[in-house]
Amino acid sequence: QVQFVEFGGGLVQAGGSLRLSCVASSSSTGAFSIVHIGWFRQAPGKQRELVASINSRFEGNYIDSVKGRFTISRDNNSKMTYLQMISLKPEDTAVYYCNGYSGGWPWGRGTEVTVSA
């Protein structure tokens, strides 16, 4: 079973930037490298949604609302996944989580991102 710990969130003004990080535990480096990882977010009163994902070939995919502003990356040696966010908007305010692409592992606590207008 894989566990995830997210960090790097905070309070920023609109137009600002943040870099979120996620470390996976209980997984060998080799096993992690083949996992399709996703960054998810859950805004207050809304369902959790997949924001970005990165596969074993380091190919990233994004929802339309974050394309051009968010960049997902990974470091398999350290079992880390990152989400670089620029030009943040108030609607990006949410708790951000990482997990397998299907969200099949236990959810971590997430990291809270608050974007003020």
OpenMM code with the backbone's topology and positions (N, CA, C; nanometers):
from openmm import Vec3, app, unit

residues = "GLN VAL GLN PHE VAL GLU PHE GLY GLY GLY LEU VAL GLN ALA GLY GLY SER LEU ARG LEU SER CYS VAL ALA SER SER SER SER THR GLY ALA PHE SER ILE VAL HIS ILE GLY TRP PHE ARG GLN ALA PRO GLY LYS GLN ARG GLU LEU VAL ALA SER ILE ASN SER ARG PHE GLU GLY ASN TYR ILE ASP SER VAL LYS GLY ARG PHE THR ILE SER ARG ASP ASN ASN SER LYS MET THR TYR LEU GLN MET ILE SER LEU LYS PRO GLU ASP THR ALA VAL TYR TYR CYS ASN GLY TYR SER GLY GLY TRP PRO TRP GLY ARG GLY THR GLU VAL THR VAL SER ALA".split()
positions = [
    Vec3(0.0852, -0.1188, 0.0000),
    Vec3(0.0000, 0.0000, 0.0000),
    Vec3(0.0887, 0.1237, 0.0000),
    Vec3(0.0499, 0.2211, -0.0759),
    Vec3(0.1258, 0.3457, -0.0875),
    Vec3(0.0584, 0.4540, -0.0057),
    Vec3(0.1404, 0.5311, 0.0626),
    Vec3(0.0897, 0.6469, 0.1358),
    Vec3(0.1547, 0.7721, 0.0798),
    Vec3(0.0798, 0.8796, 0.0820),
    Vec3(0.1270, 1.0063, 0.0262),
    Vec3(0.1238, 1.1156, 0.1322),
    Vec3(0.2242, 1.2012, 0.1284),
    Vec3(0.2284, 1.3190, 0.2146),
    Vec3(0.2515, 1.4402, 0.1264),
    Vec3(0.1597, 1.5341, 0.1353),
    Vec3(0.1666, 1.6541, 0.0539),
    Vec3(0.2091, 1.7741, 0.1387),
    Vec3(0.2818, 1.8660, 0.0776),
    Vec3(0.3183, 1.9879, 0.1480),
    Vec3(0.3508, 2.0974, 0.0461),
    Vec3(0.3633, 2.2188, 0.0969),
    Vec3(0.3977, 2.3314, 0.0110),
    Vec3(0.2863, 2.4315, -0.0118),
    Vec3(0.1680, 2.4043, 0.0403),
    Vec3(0.0578, 2.4971, 0.0225),
    Vec3(0.0758, 2.6236, 0.1050),
    Vec3(-0.0167, 2.7154, 0.0888),
    Vec3(-0.0091, 2.8400, 0.1637),
    Vec3(-0.1086, 2.9414, 0.1129),
    Vec3(-0.0935, 3.0622, 0.1628),
    Vec3(-0.1798, 3.1733, 0.1226),
    Vec3(-0.1017, 3.2639, 0.0278),
    Vec3(-0.1575, 3.2859, -0.0890),
    Vec3(-0.0933, 3.3743, -0.1868),
    Vec3(-0.1974, 3.4671, -0.2481),
    Vec3(-0.1504, 3.5765, -0.3024),
    Vec3(-0.2400, 3.6672, -0.3726),
    Vec3(-0.2607, 3.6173, -0.5153),
    Vec3(-0.3686, 3.6580, -0.5734),
    Vec3(-0.3936, 3.6236, -0.7133),
    Vec3(-0.2757, 3.6677, -0.7987),
    Vec3(-0.2375, 3.5814, -0.8897),
    Vec3(-0.1209, 3.6072, -0.9734),
    Vec3(0.0070, 3.5500, -0.9182),
    Vec3(0.0029, 3.5032, -0.7962),
    Vec3(0.1207, 3.4479, -0.7326),
    Vec3(0.1480, 3.3047, -0.7725),
    Vec3(0.2518, 3.2473, -0.7107),
    Vec3(0.2957, 3.1124, -0.7453),
    Vec3(0.3168, 3.0287, -0.6202),
    Vec3(0.3028, 2.8997, -0.6373),
    Vec3(0.3347, 2.8037, -0.5318),
    Vec3(0.3855, 2.6765, -0.5974),
    Vec3(0.4677, 2.6046, -0.5237),
    Vec3(0.5122, 2.4736, -0.5690),
    Vec3(0.4738, 2.3714, -0.4639),
    Vec3(0.3883, 2.2806, -0.5024),
    Vec3(0.3461, 2.1747, -0.4134),
    Vec3(0.4346, 2.0524, -0.4324),
    Vec3(0.4558, 1.9813, -0.3231),
    Vec3(0.5364, 1.8603, -0.3275),
    Vec3(0.4602, 1.7449, -0.2649),
    Vec3(0.4932, 1.6261, -0.3093),
    Vec3(0.4271, 1.5071, -0.2571),
    Vec3(0.5308, 1.3957, -0.2531),
    Vec3(0.5401, 1.3293, -0.1402),
    Vec3(0.6315, 1.2165, -0.1281),
    Vec3(0.5496, 1.0902, -0.1060),
    Vec3(0.5889, 0.9842, -0.1744),
    Vec3(0.5225, 0.8552, -0.1605),
    Vec3(0.6060, 0.7647, -0.0718),
    Vec3(0.5405, 0.7003, 0.0208),
    Vec3(0.6107, 0.6074, 0.1081),
    Vec3(0.5566, 0.4675, 0.0855),
    Vec3(0.6216, 0.3735, 0.1455),
    Vec3(0.5795, 0.2340, 0.1375),
    Vec3(0.5758, 0.1829, -0.0055),
    Vec3(0.6657, 0.2344, -0.0861),
    Vec3(0.6732, 0.1909, -0.2244),
    Vec3(0.8186, 0.1903, -0.2678),
    Vec3(0.8610, 0.0875, -0.3336),
    Vec3(0.9986, 0.0855, -0.3821),
    Vec3(1.0154, 0.1875, -0.4929),
    Vec3(1.1372, 0.2302, -0.5134),
    Vec3(1.1637, 0.3273, -0.6189),
    Vec3(1.1193, 0.2724, -0.7539),
    Vec3(1.1478, 0.1455, -0.7761),
    Vec3(1.1089, 0.0855, -0.9031),
    Vec3(0.9590, 0.0817, -0.9210),
    Vec3(0.8884, 0.0491, -0.8145),
    Vec3(0.7424, 0.0445, -0.8229),
    Vec3(0.6864, 0.1839, -0.8447),
    Vec3(0.7415, 0.2829, -0.7766),
    Vec3(0.6915, 0.4198, -0.7916),
    Vec3(0.7076, 0.4682, -0.9348),
    Vec3(0.8161, 0.4322, -0.9971),
    Vec3(0.8463, 0.4860, -1.1296),
    Vec3(0.7431, 0.4464, -1.2343),
    Vec3(0.6674, 0.3416, -1.2113),
    Vec3(0.5688, 0.3001, -1.3116),
    Vec3(0.4284, 0.3465, -1.2768),
    Vec3(0.4145, 0.4130, -1.1636),
    Vec3(0.2815, 0.4572, -1.1213),
    Vec3(0.2429, 0.5878, -1.1912),
    Vec3(0.1226, 0.5898, -1.2417),
    Vec3(0.0648, 0.7113, -1.3011),
    Vec3(0.0110, 0.7931, -1.1845),
    Vec3(0.0757, 0.9063, -1.1558),
    Vec3(0.0445, 0.9866, -1.0386),
    Vec3(-0.0433, 1.1048, -1.0761),
    Vec3(-0.1356, 1.1367, -0.9892),
    Vec3(-0.2216, 1.2515, -1.0128),
    Vec3(-0.2197, 1.3494, -0.8966),
    Vec3(-0.2364, 1.4749, -0.9291),
    Vec3(-0.2641, 1.5785, -0.8290),
    Vec3(-0.4139, 1.6094, -0.8383),
    Vec3(-0.4787, 1.6080, -0.7250),
    Vec3(-0.6210, 1.6331, -0.7149),
    Vec3(-0.6429, 1.7561, -0.6279),
    Vec3(-0.7609, 1.8117, -0.6353),
    Vec3(-0.7953, 1.9194, -0.5431),
    Vec3(-0.9427, 1.9117, -0.5079),
    Vec3(-0.9713, 1.9612, -0.3891),
    Vec3(-1.1101, 1.9675, -0.3441),
    Vec3(-1.1353, 2.1047, -0.2856),
    Vec3(-1.2189, 2.1797, -0.3546),
    Vec3(-1.2567, 2.3124, -0.3082),
    Vec3(-1.3728, 2.2993, -0.2097),
    Vec3(-1.3906, 2.3973, -0.1239),
    Vec3(-1.5001, 2.3919, -0.0267),
    Vec3(-1.6345, 2.3696, -0.0953),
    Vec3(-1.7068, 2.2708, -0.0487),
    Vec3(-1.8390, 2.2432, -0.1027),
    Vec3(-1.8411, 2.1741, -0.2375),
    Vec3(-1.7244, 2.1340, -0.2864),
    Vec3(-1.7180, 2.0696, -0.4183),
    Vec3(-1.6549, 1.9315, -0.4076),
    Vec3(-1.6735, 1.8539, -0.5110),
    Vec3(-1.6127, 1.7214, -0.5148),
    Vec3(-1.4646, 1.7319, -0.5505),
    Vec3(-1.3925, 1.6315, -0.5094),
    Vec3(-1.2514, 1.6244, -0.5440),
    Vec3(-1.2372, 1.6022, -0.6938),
    Vec3(-1.1431, 1.6719, -0.7556),
    Vec3(-1.1228, 1.6584, -0.8994),
    Vec3(-0.9749, 1.6371, -0.9307),
    Vec3(-0.9523, 1.5636, -1.0376),
    Vec3(-0.8165, 1.5435, -1.0870),
    Vec3(-0.7733, 1.6683, -1.1629),
    Vec3(-0.6611, 1.7246, -1.1241),
    Vec3(-0.6130, 1.8488, -1.1839),
    Vec3(-0.5060, 1.8212, -1.2884),
    Vec3(-0.4139, 1.7328, -1.2542),
    Vec3(-0.3018, 1.7032, -1.3428),
    Vec3(-0.2527, 1.5629, -1.3130),
    Vec3(-0.1927, 1.5008, -1.4106),
    Vec3(-0.1357, 1.3679, -1.3894),
    Vec3(-0.0081, 1.3543, -1.4715),
    Vec3(0.0748, 1.2608, -1.4285),
    Vec3(0.1999, 1.2355, -1.4995),
    Vec3(0.2227, 1.0857, -1.5023),
    Vec3(0.2548, 1.0341, -1.6203),
    Vec3(0.2710, 0.8896, -1.6308),
    Vec3(0.4177, 0.8494, -1.6193),
    Vec3(0.4427, 0.7221, -1.6422),
    Vec3(0.5785, 0.6700, -1.6259),
    Vec3(0.6739, 0.7237, -1.7313),
    Vec3(0.6192, 0.7787, -1.8393),
    Vec3(0.7043, 0.8381, -1.9447),
    Vec3(0.7186, 0.9886, -1.9252),
    Vec3(0.6798, 1.0359, -1.8069),
    Vec3(0.6921, 1.1773, -1.7723),
    Vec3(0.6033, 1.2667, -1.8588),
    Vec3(0.4971, 1.2108, -1.9122),
    Vec3(0.4020, 1.2887, -1.9909),
    Vec3(0.2940, 1.3426, -1.8982),
    Vec3(0.2718, 1.4716, -1.9036),
    Vec3(0.1739, 1.5336, -1.8163),
    Vec3(0.0440, 1.5635, -1.8882),
    Vec3(-0.0646, 1.5581, -1.8138),
    Vec3(-0.1957, 1.5961, -1.8650),
    Vec3(-0.2623, 1.6864, -1.7629),
    Vec3(-0.3443, 1.7791, -1.8140),
    Vec3(-0.4021, 1.8813, -1.7273),
    Vec3(-0.5476, 1.9057, -1.7642),
    Vec3(-0.6247, 1.9479, -1.6660),
    Vec3(-0.7580, 1.9946, -1.6984),
    Vec3(-0.7454, 2.1322, -1.7637),
    Vec3(-0.8455, 2.1675, -1.8399),
    Vec3(-0.8378, 2.2903, -1.9197),
    Vec3(-0.8127, 2.4146, -1.8349),
    Vec3(-0.8708, 2.4190, -1.7180),
    Vec3(-0.8636, 2.5410, -1.6372),
    Vec3(-0.7246, 2.5708, -1.5827),
    Vec3(-0.6341, 2.4730, -1.5868),
    Vec3(-0.4996, 2.4959, -1.5342),
    Vec3(-0.3920, 2.4858, -1.6414),
    Vec3(-0.4306, 2.4512, -1.7618),
    Vec3(-0.3314, 2.4402, -1.8695),
    Vec3(-0.2595, 2.5721, -1.8889),
    Vec3(-0.1280, 2.5619, -1.9006),
    Vec3(-0.0468, 2.6814, -1.9188),
    Vec3(-0.0087, 2.7490, -1.7884),
    Vec3(-0.0709, 2.7079, -1.6791),
    Vec3(-0.0401, 2.7676, -1.5486),
    Vec3(0.0221, 2.6669, -1.4516),
    Vec3(-0.0162, 2.5417, -1.4625),
    Vec3(0.0343, 2.4370, -1.3729),
    Vec3(0.1269, 2.3440, -1.4509),
    Vec3(0.2306, 2.2984, -1.3839),
    Vec3(0.3222, 2.2014, -1.4429),
    Vec3(0.3484, 2.0904, -1.3431),
    Vec3(0.3224, 1.9685, -1.3842),
    Vec3(0.3465, 1.8527, -1.2985),
    Vec3(0.4796, 1.7892, -1.3366),
    Vec3(0.5520, 1.7430, -1.2360),
    Vec3(0.6790, 1.6758, -1.2615),
    Vec3(0.7012, 1.5701, -1.1541),
    Vec3(0.8006, 1.4875, -1.1765),
    Vec3(0.8275, 1.3809, -1.0810),
    Vec3(0.9762, 1.3517, -1.0758),
    Vec3(1.0186, 1.3017, -0.9616),
    Vec3(1.1562, 1.2539, -0.9423),
    Vec3(1.1434, 1.1137, -0.8864),
    Vec3(1.1653, 1.0159, -0.9703),
    Vec3(1.1433, 0.8781, -0.9269),
    Vec3(1.2443, 0.8334, -0.8209),
    Vec3(1.3642, 0.8855, -0.8269),
    Vec3(1.4655, 0.8439, -0.7295),
    Vec3(1.4257, 0.8795, -0.5863),
    Vec3(1.3598, 0.9918, -0.5707),
    Vec3(1.3172, 1.0342, -0.4375),
    Vec3(1.1689, 1.0101, -0.4141),
    Vec3(1.1028, 0.9489, -0.5108),
    Vec3(0.9580, 0.9201, -0.5019),
    Vec3(0.8775, 1.0474, -0.4754),
    Vec3(0.9183, 1.1545, -0.5430),
    Vec3(0.8514, 1.2825, -0.5248),
    Vec3(0.7735, 1.3199, -0.6504),
    Vec3(0.6642, 1.3874, -0.6298),
    Vec3(0.5866, 1.4462, -0.7377),
    Vec3(0.5639, 1.5931, -0.7030),
    Vec3(0.5706, 1.6787, -0.8034),
    Vec3(0.5600, 1.8218, -0.7803),
    Vec3(0.4487, 1.8818, -0.8667),
    Vec3(0.3939, 1.9901, -0.8168),
    Vec3(0.2982, 2.0665, -0.8963),
    Vec3(0.3374, 2.2136, -0.8851),
    Vec3(0.3965, 2.2660, -0.9910),
    Vec3(0.4319, 2.4061, -0.9968),
    Vec3(0.3112, 2.4843, -1.0460),
    Vec3(0.2698, 2.5832, -0.9694),
    Vec3(0.1499, 2.6598, -1.0032),
    Vec3(0.1870, 2.8069, -1.0149),
    Vec3(0.1559, 2.8679, -1.1270),
    Vec3(0.1792, 3.0107, -1.1463),
    Vec3(0.0472, 3.0768, -1.1840),
    Vec3(0.0485, 3.2096, -1.1830),
    Vec3(-0.0716, 3.2866, -1.2192),
    Vec3(-0.1945, 3.2339, -1.1467),
    Vec3(-0.1799, 3.2124, -1.0185),
    Vec3(-0.2887, 3.1533, -0.9405),
    Vec3(-0.4107, 3.2450, -0.9368),
    Vec3(-0.5257, 3.1823, -0.9334),
    Vec3(-0.6540, 3.2529, -0.9306),
    Vec3(-0.7307, 3.2129, -0.8052),
    Vec3(-0.8213, 3.2972, -0.7604),
    Vec3(-0.9012, 3.2609, -0.6421),
    Vec3(-0.9728, 3.1267, -0.6582),
    Vec3(-1.0109, 3.0930, -0.7792),
    Vec3(-1.0798, 2.9650, -0.8005),
    Vec3(-0.9880, 2.8442, -0.7889),
    Vec3(-0.8577, 2.8677, -0.7725),
    Vec3(-0.7654, 2.7575, -0.7462),
    Vec3(-0.7614, 2.7222, -0.5974),
    Vec3(-0.8283, 2.8000, -0.5164),
    Vec3(-0.8334, 2.7734, -0.3730),
    Vec3(-0.8941, 2.6364, -0.3464),
    Vec3(-0.8197, 2.5528, -0.2747),
    Vec3(-0.8640, 2.4154, -0.2498),
    Vec3(-0.7595, 2.3455, -0.1627),
    Vec3(-0.7955, 2.2281, -0.1174),
    Vec3(-0.6966, 2.1380, -0.0580),
    Vec3(-0.6480, 2.0477, -0.1699),
    Vec3(-0.5174, 2.0386, -0.1850),
    Vec3(-0.4566, 1.9624, -0.2937),
    Vec3(-0.3994, 1.8312, -0.2394),
    Vec3(-0.4240, 1.7246, -0.3151),
    Vec3(-0.3807, 1.5904, -0.2772),
    Vec3(-0.3085, 1.5259, -0.3948),
    Vec3(-0.2213, 1.4321, -0.3640),
    Vec3(-0.1689, 1.3469, -0.4695),
    Vec3(-0.2094, 1.2027, -0.4392),
    Vec3(-0.2142, 1.1236, -0.5428),
    Vec3(-0.2565, 0.9846, -0.5320),
    Vec3(-0.2281, 0.9201, -0.6666),
    Vec3(-0.2498, 0.7916, -0.6744),
    Vec3(-0.2461, 0.7282, -0.8036),
    Vec3(-0.3532, 0.7895, -0.8930),
    Vec3(-0.3364, 0.7752, -1.0210),
    Vec3(-0.4276, 0.8385, -1.1172),
    Vec3(-0.5735, 0.8057, -1.0897),
    Vec3(-0.5995, 0.6846, -1.0457),
    Vec3(-0.7377, 0.6425, -1.0172),
    Vec3(-0.7799, 0.6747, -0.8753),
    Vec3(-0.6916, 0.7336, -0.7972),
    Vec3(-0.7272, 0.7657, -0.6596),
    Vec3(-0.7514, 0.6431, -0.5737),
    Vec3(-0.6803, 0.5369, -0.6034),
    Vec3(-0.7103, 0.4106, -0.5383),
    Vec3(-0.6406, 0.3848, -0.4063),
    Vec3(-0.5436, 0.4670, -0.3740),
    Vec3(-0.4753, 0.4470, -0.2465),
    Vec3(-0.5341, 0.5379, -0.1403),
    Vec3(-0.5005, 0.5148, -0.0124),
    Vec3(-0.5533, 0.6025, 0.0927),
    Vec3(-0.5121, 0.7476, 0.0683),
    Vec3(-0.6015, 0.8381, 0.0989),
    Vec3(-0.5736, 0.9789, 0.0794),
    Vec3(-0.4923, 1.0334, 0.1963),
    Vec3(-0.3976, 1.1186, 0.1626),
    Vec3(-0.3234, 1.1895, 0.2650),
    Vec3(-0.4048, 1.3060, 0.3181),
    Vec3(-0.3408, 1.3889, 0.3987),
    Vec3(-0.4097, 1.5042, 0.4556),
    Vec3(-0.4214, 1.6189, 0.3562),
    Vec3(-0.3423, 1.6137, 0.2530),
    Vec3(-0.3451, 1.7216, 0.1558),
    Vec3(-0.2717, 1.8450, 0.2052),
    Vec3(-0.2618, 1.9420, 0.1185),
    Vec3(-0.2009, 2.0702, 0.1532),
    Vec3(-0.2924, 2.1808, 0.1027),
    Vec3(-0.3193, 2.2753, 0.1880),
    Vec3(-0.4195, 2.3772, 0.1569),
    Vec3(-0.3596, 2.4943, 0.0811),
    Vec3(-0.4262, 2.5307, -0.0255),
    Vec3(-0.3885, 2.6464, -0.1067),
    Vec3(-0.5018, 2.7473, -0.1013),
    Vec3(-0.4693, 2.8677, -0.0607),
    Vec3(-0.5675, 2.9753, -0.0561),
    Vec3(-0.5167, 3.0917, -0.1399),
    Vec3(-0.5959, 3.1306, -0.2382),
    Vec3(-0.5586, 3.2403, -0.3266),
    Vec3(-0.6542, 3.3560, -0.3020),
    Vec3(-0.5996, 3.4651, -0.2556),
    Vec3(-0.6836, 3.5816, -0.2272),
    Vec3(-0.6921, 3.6714, -0.3502),
    Vec3(-0.8068, 3.7370, -0.3621),
    Vec3(-0.8296, 3.8237, -0.4786),
    Vec3(-0.7510, 3.9528, -0.4676),
] * unit.nanometer
topology = app.Topology()
chain = topology.addChain("A")
for resn in residues:
    res = topology.addResidue(resn, chain)
    for name in ("N", "CA", "C"):
        topology.addAtom(name, app.Element.getBySymbol(name[0]), res)
